[in-house]
Amino acid sequence: MGVGGGLLSRTGRNFSPWASWMLRLEHVTSVDPFPAGARRDELLAWRDRARDRLGRLLGERPSRVPLELESTETVDCGSYRRERVVFDADPTMSVPAFLLVPRERSVPGPAVLAVHGHGSGKEAICALDLDDGHDAGGRYAHELASRGYVVLAPDLRCFGERADWNPPDHYGCDTNLVSAVMFGVNPLAENLWDMTVAVDALCGHPLVDPERIGAVGFSYGATVTLLLAAIDERIRAAVVSGYFSSWRESHRMPWNMCGSQVMFDMMGRLEHVDVAALVAPRHLLVESAAEDPLFPVDTARESLASLAEIYEALGAPPDRVEHHVVGGDHHYDGATVPRFLGRSIGSSDVGS
């Protein structure tokens, strides 16, 4: 990242830390911008460099430990049963999750990792916490299980059963970042590791076809979904709702980013399109709200136009990337998700 001098020359003296960051943001230059219009070999070489940068930003992965997966409770939810399961992610942390299994599923078929956004965690997307206050996040784990998909919905760190108590004026993602900085760890990288282990758990289920796994996430869940699909090719189809645009534009909105969504020294080194290029040529559905101030739709369109060049360079059909724009503010719509998943990882029919 390059930051020029004389940042106060147009504004005079400044006492606001936020304004200071915005001044710096105006002077960020990309170390390796998307090479629009480049030859195929140049595009693919850029993609390889983006993969290397992402790996360096995420840092060293934890040591694998045995899953030790156990089921602690089963609830009849009509068309599916909901199990509370727990598995180990690293030597210091375990992951609680809801596993939703269609009652009529009898053979291995498609499955979905459902990643929640900010709010109460897995309970919200599984339609348990109807007073969550984050209705915009949708109940997509419940909806997809009702359609016949095996769904795993874990709690991310700092949410649901993995939320520590904090005073009312302290936010879990940000207080957790303080400890992470002291240990040189990215909280985002930890959650990505947990979701990689969650995919292990899905792949090991007798009613799941490991070649037919998708991931769906909204907002912070979409952050994790996009990055997970970039680093884990077992994700054959990714639904990224209420997120994809650019870090540069999203950072202009105060209070938009949290301690779980960022990587150290990332500005100018990686962008949304860089990460999405690592998903190619697999299936990607981006859902944007037309009036979302957090992740602007116009920036999403620009980034997707660049991404299309990567998909073309890899010989992927144009419909491998879809952009669904809905009305309103920051929210999950999901209207095109069933068709997208049916086309990418297969029908959710329980006998498939």
C-alpha positions, 0 to 999 in steps of 0.5 A: 500500500502506498500512502502519499504525504501532505494529506492535510493540505486540503483540509487543515488540521484534523482531530478525528481518527475516522477522518484520518483513516478516510484521508489515508483511504483516498491515497491507497494504491493497489499493489496488484490491481485487476488487469482489465483487458489482459491476455488469458495468461496474464489474467491467470497469473494475476489470479495466482498472485491473488491466491498467494496474497490471500494466503499471506494475509490469513496467516498460518492455519491452526493444527487439525484435531479430530472432529469428535463430532457428537449429537446432543439433541434431536428435535422434530421440525416436521419436514426435517429433524434438527440436531444440535451437534458439536465438533472440535475445530482446533486445540482451543475451540469447539463449534456448536451447530445445528444439523438439519436433515430432511426426514425423507432423505435416504441416499447421499445428496446435496448439502449446504453450509449456512453461515449466519450474519450479525445477530443471535447466530445459528438460531436466527437462520434456523428460525428459532429466534423469531425475536432476533431483531435481524429479520433482514438476515433471513431464515435460509437454513430453515428454508433450505432444509424445508426444500430437502437439503441437508444443512449445517448451520454453525455458530461463528466465534462471538455469536450464539453459544460462542458469545462471551459476556460483554458490557452493553457498550462493548461489541464482541467482535471488536473486543475479541480483536484486541486479544487476537492482535496480541497473539498475531491472529486474524479472527476472520481467519479463525472463523474461516478455519472453523468453517473448513472444519464444518465442511469436513463434518458435512462431507462425513455425513452418510446422507451428503454427497461431498461433490455437491456442497454449497454455502450460503451467507448473508452480510458477515455470513457472506464475508465468510462464504466468499472467502471460504469458497475462495480457499476451499474448492469443496464448496461447489456453489456459493451464495454471497448476499449483502456483501460483494462490492469492494472493501475500499467502498465499504470502508467509507461507511462508518461502523460498517466493518467489525473486528471479525471482518478484516485482515491486518494490512489488507488495504491495497493488497486484496479486493472483493474481485481478487477473492471472487476470482479464486472461486472461478470457475465454480458457481457464484450467486451475488445478491445485492440490495439496490439501496444498500449503503454498506455494500453499494450495488454500483460497485458490485456491478463493476467488480462483477464485470471484472470477474466475468473476464476471469470466468471467461479466461477459465472457459466457464459458461457465462451463467456460472456467475449470477447477480440478483439485484433486489429492492430495498436496503441491506437484507437477504432476499433469496428468491433465486437461491433454490434455482441457483442451487438446483442448477449448481449442486443438484436438485434438493429432492430428498431422493436425489 
